[in-house]
Amino acid sequence: MISYKVDQAKSIEIKTCANAIHTSRTHFHDEVSIGLIEKGNCRTEINNRLFTLSSQTLLVIPSGTVHRCQPLDVKNWRFTMVYIGNSWFSKFSDDRICSGRIYPNLKLNAFKQLITTFQQLGDHLINSSNELNALIDLMDVMDLHEHSSMKQEPETPTSEKITRIKHYLSKNYLSRITLENLSEIASINKYQLIRQFYLHTGLTPQKYLINLRINAAKKKLQNHEPIIDVAAASGFYDQSHFDKYFKAYTGVSPMHYCSN
């Protein structure tokens, strides 16, 4: 089972996943991702560093960070992930959000408190004051367990050429973009481009482009735009093409996503 909820301001989204594969792709989000593993174990790759995580683990993944999570036993698996817009965290100067943190093996009382906090977020997505209180409670738990947390490996320093390509893709992801276009922008041949882009991001340029389009499509669907219009407006050939990639990156079809 996979479900999504979003607040009226479209600044907080909650995903709950139980006994299901939530995505088959290495991917990134525009938002900060804060997850709680409630049951089971998984292998999580963040910035090309592999972690084996178990239940009672909290993790913070910065926006734009490439990652992938694979449960070891999908029939014994549950987690909740909260996606929060960077604007909320601009109120805090917090290195844990910018660099990412993992809080493994939380004590039972802290784990139960987090489950309650995540439930409160889901229950009060239409009430901004309660949202804020729940998020502050979450930060308090992070403060209390700072000594036992792990920093994620910093991402590979990005070269000026790769930064230029990422910026171009972010600005032009709705256009038809070829490797030849990107090769000219970066002033390297397309084979070097693929290798260097993957080294720095963990994704090929094409997969990075698709990820940008999926993130844009989610925001359009949250605004209740028709699926067929979203497919075209997000740079996909047709609705079938869109459905295939949307499910690969989110774990659900666009129709299922809209019905939550």
Legacy VTK file of the C-alpha trace (Angstrom):
# vtk DataFile Version 3.0
C-alpha trace
ASCII
DATASET POLYDATA
POINTS 260 float
0.000 0.000 0.000
1.278 3.451 -0.924
-0.584 6.639 -0.090
0.124 10.348 -0.501
-1.333 13.371 1.293
-0.588 17.037 0.648
-1.547 20.167 2.584
-3.569 23.012 1.109
-0.501 25.234 0.742
1.286 22.440 -1.219
4.312 22.913 1.040
4.153 19.555 2.855
3.498 16.121 1.401
3.377 12.840 3.305
3.954 9.426 1.763
3.186 6.212 3.628
4.434 2.928 2.229
3.647 -0.507 3.669
4.667 -3.820 2.101
5.256 -2.285 -1.318
8.102 -0.973 -3.486
7.662 2.795 -3.475
9.975 3.443 -6.424
12.214 1.418 -8.693
14.430 4.342 -9.676
17.309 6.300 -8.257
15.809 9.760 -7.866
15.780 13.126 -6.105
13.157 15.492 -4.720
12.831 19.261 -4.816
11.922 19.165 -1.122
13.740 18.108 2.046
12.791 14.481 2.762
12.410 13.305 6.356
11.653 9.608 6.728
10.873 7.205 9.550
11.408 3.468 9.087
8.691 1.873 11.186
9.130 -1.786 10.277
11.690 -3.912 8.458
15.128 -3.278 6.983
16.382 -1.673 3.796
19.435 -0.784 1.783
19.573 2.938 1.144
21.990 4.580 -1.259
22.554 8.315 -0.748
25.098 10.174 -2.897
26.648 6.834 -3.928
27.152 5.763 -0.309
25.330 2.612 0.811
23.639 2.272 4.221
21.779 -0.688 5.713
19.004 0.727 7.865
16.514 -0.928 10.189
13.285 -0.003 11.927
13.394 2.800 14.503
15.565 4.890 12.183
14.971 8.515 11.221
16.718 9.958 8.184
16.946 13.418 6.644
17.730 13.730 2.922
18.447 17.250 1.624
16.605 18.578 -1.412
18.194 17.601 -4.710
20.092 14.686 -3.169
20.129 11.572 -5.338
19.099 8.455 -3.438
17.451 5.056 -3.629
15.859 2.778 -1.024
15.318 -0.969 -1.394
13.558 -3.010 1.362
15.189 -6.343 2.164
11.798 -7.982 2.685
8.973 -6.112 1.009
6.388 -8.141 2.963
7.786 -6.828 6.241
8.208 -3.161 5.475
6.680 0.174 6.466
7.946 3.723 6.372
6.601 7.271 6.323
8.300 10.077 4.411
7.533 13.768 4.795
8.524 16.109 1.955
8.866 19.705 3.115
9.537 22.751 0.960
12.835 24.503 1.523
11.004 27.710 2.439
9.988 26.210 5.785
13.581 25.309 6.643
14.784 28.773 5.703
13.532 29.726 9.164
16.258 27.526 10.633
20.005 27.606 10.142
20.516 23.882 10.485
23.462 21.955 9.079
21.605 18.675 9.603
19.109 19.691 6.948
21.737 20.921 4.478
24.086 17.947 4.811
21.642 15.178 5.730
21.551 12.998 8.829
20.679 9.451 9.845
19.433 8.660 13.360
19.618 4.867 13.734
18.427 2.620 16.564
16.264 5.201 18.293
15.133 4.315 21.776
11.592 3.012 21.975
10.147 6.109 23.648
11.670 8.420 21.019
10.474 6.106 18.231
6.913 6.125 19.574
7.051 9.903 19.881
8.088 10.173 16.228
5.284 7.876 15.088
2.845 10.147 16.946
4.436 13.249 15.386
4.184 11.847 11.851
0.567 10.836 12.508
-0.196 14.347 13.743
1.287 15.795 10.573
-0.942 13.567 8.474
-4.010 14.414 10.540
-3.437 18.169 10.547
-2.287 18.931 7.006
-5.091 21.481 6.694
-4.112 23.246 9.903
-0.876 25.210 9.476
-0.427 25.964 13.179
-0.611 22.276 14.084
1.727 21.450 11.208
4.296 23.850 12.622
3.988 22.373 16.126
4.499 18.846 14.789
7.564 19.906 12.791
9.053 21.638 15.826
8.508 18.413 17.813
10.392 16.582 15.062
13.322 19.005 15.308
13.340 18.516 19.095
13.789 14.760 18.662
16.669 15.431 16.279
18.273 17.701 18.866
17.987 15.073 21.591
19.621 12.375 19.443
22.267 14.473 17.747
25.106 12.622 19.514
24.116 9.275 17.987
23.386 10.488 14.463
25.487 9.888 11.344
26.337 12.408 8.660
25.754 11.328 5.103
28.747 11.311 2.795
29.035 14.687 1.045
28.249 14.534 -2.640
31.104 14.575 -5.113
32.114 18.193 -5.740
30.416 19.223 -8.950
32.535 20.574 -11.789
31.640 23.863 -13.420
30.625 22.040 -16.599
28.239 19.684 -14.801
26.779 22.578 -12.823
26.163 24.355 -16.118
24.379 21.276 -17.509
22.211 20.861 -14.395
21.225 24.510 -14.527
20.351 24.209 -18.220
18.240 21.097 -17.611
16.426 22.747 -14.708
15.533 25.743 -16.864
14.670 23.840 -20.052
13.333 20.462 -18.913
10.122 20.929 -20.933
12.059 21.328 -24.179
13.381 18.580 -26.411
16.975 18.148 -25.249
19.537 15.877 -26.885
22.970 14.742 -25.779
24.350 16.755 -28.671
22.780 19.909 -27.177
24.323 19.202 -23.778
27.664 18.255 -25.296
27.884 21.647 -26.974
26.983 23.459 -23.735
29.618 21.562 -21.735
32.222 21.607 -24.545
32.920 17.869 -24.157
31.905 14.895 -26.271
28.677 13.139 -25.344
30.357 9.983 -24.007
32.502 11.991 -21.600
29.402 13.959 -20.673
27.454 10.849 -19.694
30.352 9.482 -17.622
31.064 12.774 -15.842
27.404 13.570 -15.231
26.836 10.138 -13.717
29.961 10.432 -11.576
28.785 13.745 -10.127
25.058 13.079 -9.809
24.486 9.308 -9.785
22.153 9.722 -12.782
22.518 9.958 -16.528
21.451 13.287 -18.076
18.324 11.601 -19.493
17.257 10.192 -16.115
17.980 13.523 -14.453
15.732 15.181 -17.040
12.916 12.682 -16.453
13.185 13.216 -12.700
12.768 16.975 -13.189
9.668 16.336 -15.290
8.161 13.965 -12.704
8.706 16.501 -9.918
6.999 19.164 -12.027
4.124 16.802 -12.849
3.475 16.068 -9.177
2.939 19.757 -8.475
0.477 20.014 -11.376
-1.441 16.967 -10.174
-1.597 18.450 -6.682
-3.409 21.397 -8.282
-5.974 18.945 -9.726
-5.000 19.519 -13.349
-6.259 16.762 -15.723
-3.777 13.902 -16.097
-3.719 14.059 -19.878
-2.911 17.785 -19.742
-0.213 17.218 -17.102
1.446 14.587 -19.293
1.762 17.008 -22.190
2.673 20.004 -20.031
5.437 18.055 -18.251
7.294 17.060 -21.395
6.054 13.478 -21.984
5.096 12.108 -25.403
1.653 10.911 -24.322
-0.276 9.735 -21.286
0.960 6.139 -21.581
4.583 7.339 -21.564
3.796 9.566 -18.577
1.997 6.804 -16.629
4.962 4.446 -17.057
7.560 6.853 -15.708
5.347 8.370 -13.013
4.753 4.945 -11.468
8.436 4.051 -11.742
9.424 7.160 -9.766
6.555 7.382 -7.246
5.325 3.814 -6.881
1.778 4.718 -7.957
-0.033 5.683 -11.146
-0.998 9.329 -11.718
-4.651 8.389 -11.164
-3.851 6.720 -7.830
-1.748 9.726 -6.817
-4.660 12.080 -7.541
-7.132 9.930 -5.617
-5.263 10.208 -2.306
LINES 1 261
260 0 1 2 3 4 5 6 7 8 9 10 11 12 13 14 15 16 17 18 19 20 21 22 23 24 25 26 27 28 29 30 31 32 33 34 35 36 37 38 39 40 41 42 43 44 45 46 47 48 49 50 51 52 53 54 55 56 57 58 59 60 61 62 63 64 65 66 67 68 69 70 71 72 73 74 75 76 77 78 79 80 81 82 83 84 85 86 87 88 89 90 91 92 93 94 95 96 97 98 99 100 101 102 103 104 105 106 107 108 109 110 111 112 113 114 115 116 117 118 119 120 121 122 123 124 125 126 127 128 129 130 131 132 133 134 135 136 137 138 139 140 141 142 143 144 145 146 147 148 149 150 151 152 153 154 155 156 157 158 159 160 161 162 163 164 165 166 167 168 169 170 171 172 173 174 175 176 177 178 179 180 181 182 183 184 185 186 187 188 189 190 191 192 193 194 195 196 197 198 199 200 201 202 203 204 205 206 207 208 209 210 211 212 213 214 215 216 217 218 219 220 221 222 223 224 225 226 227 228 229 230 231 232 233 234 235 236 237 238 239 240 241 242 243 244 245 246 247 248 249 250 251 252 253 254 255 256 257 258 259
